[in-house]
Amino acid sequence: MAHYYFDSSALVKRYVVETGTGWVTALCTPEAGHAINLVRITGAEMIAAFFRRVQAGSLTPTEAQSAAAHFRRELRGRYDIIEVTEAVVDTAMRLAEIHALRSYDAVQLAAALELQSVRASFNLPALIFVSADQRLNAVAATEGPPVENPNNYP
């Protein structure tokens, strides 16, 4: 069993068919036995992603509502949620300052780094950071955790 941290750019592929959907779905199914970690704000990001796609014309309103309902059901019990704590915000501010990250990207990476720090203190294997955002992945790689981009998988 591996421990993964998904940002919204990667997790959206579980609910909307695009490059990397098969890979993400395989990792996220309960049968795979992996721990999937998200920061609390991912909920807002996911719902926004679905309905921005309606505005862009790549999803119908019905498809977006279905994806949102599926995500909400899984959010209640499938994912391990990391809360936005003072430590996460402090780390996010540092990341935003050093790497000029967008605010939610900084929070996403900060949550993963905080969880990785806890895991390291217990000598647990590294958390794998999963994002479809190349810039965020580049920053994450400099900060330490192993990185996977679902866009690298058909």
N, C-alpha and C positions, 0 to 999 in steps of 0.2 A: 504494500500500500504506500503510495506516494502522497505528499502534501503539496497542493497547488494553491497559488493565489491568483485569482482571475480579476483583471480589470474589466470594465464594461465593454471595451472594444473587442475583447475576446469572448466574453460570456454571451454577448448578443448573438453570436453564431450558433448557440444552442437553440435559439428560438426563431431565428430568421435564416433561411438557407442562403449561404454564400460561401466563398472560398474558406475552407477550414472547418465547415460545419460538421463533417463526419468525424474529424479528429477530436473536436471539442465534445461532441455528443458521446463519443466512446469514453473519453476521460470522465465525463460528468454523470454517466449512468451509475446508479447505486451498485449495480453488479460489478463494476470495475473496482469498487472498494477504496477509491481514493478519497482523501479529505479535500474538499473544495472550500477555500476561504475567500470571503468577500468583505470589504469594508461597508459599513451601513449605508453610505451615500450611493452605493452602486444601485440600490433600488430606484432612486430618483433618476440616475443616469440611464438605466435600462428603459424605464417608461418613456423618458424623453427620446431615446433613440428610436423606439418603435413608432412614436407619433411624428417625429421628424421625417421618418421614411414615408409616412402618409402624405405629408406636405410635399415631399420630393417626388411622389408618384411611384415609388418602388414597392409600397404595400398599400393594400386597400384598408379602409377603416376597420372592416371586419377582421382582416388578418392581424392588424395591430392589436385590436382588442383581444383576439385569441392568444397572441403571443404574450401580451401583458397578463392575462389571466393565468396562463401556464407558468410564467415566471413567478407571479405572486404565490401560487400554490407551492412551488418548489422553494421559494424564499423562506417559507415558514418552517421547513424542516430538512431540506436537502443540503443547505449550505451552512458553514460555520461563519458566523458574523463577527467581525471585529468592530468594536465601537470606536467612534472618533473621540479620543481622549486628549487631554492636554499634551501628553507626550507625542501623540500622533500629529497634532497640530504644530507643535514645536519642530518636529522633524520635517513636516511639510513646509514650514516657513524656511528652514535651512535649505531644503532641496530647491524651493522656488528661487531663493536668492542665488544659490550657487549655479544652478542649471537653467534658470529662466523658464521653469516649467509652468504650464497653465495650472490654475489653483486645484482643480479636481485631480489632475494628473499627479500633482505633488502629494495630495492626500492619499491617492491610491498607492503610490510607491511608499510613502511614509508608513502606511498601515502594514504593508508587506514587510518592510524593514523592521518595524517594531515586533511583529510576530516572529520574524527570523531571529531577532535578538533573543527572544524568550526561548525559542527552539535551541539555539546555540548554547544557552546557559544550562540546558539539560542534556547537552551532547546529542541532540537529535539531528537526523539528516537535514540538509538544506531544503528550504521551501523553494519551489519552482515558480517563478514569476511568469505569468502568461498574459501577453498583451498583443494586440494587432497593430499597435502604434509604434512605428519604427523609432521615432525620436525617444519616446518613453523607454523603449527597450534598450536603446543605447545608453541612456542615463542609468537605468537599472543595472546594466552590466557593469558600469563603473562603480556602482555602489555595493556590488557583491553577490546578489543571489543569481543562481542560474536562470536563464531567460529562454522562453519558448515563444515563437510567433506562430499562431495557428494558420496564418496566411502561407506558411511554408508547406502546408499539408493540403492536398486536394480535397 
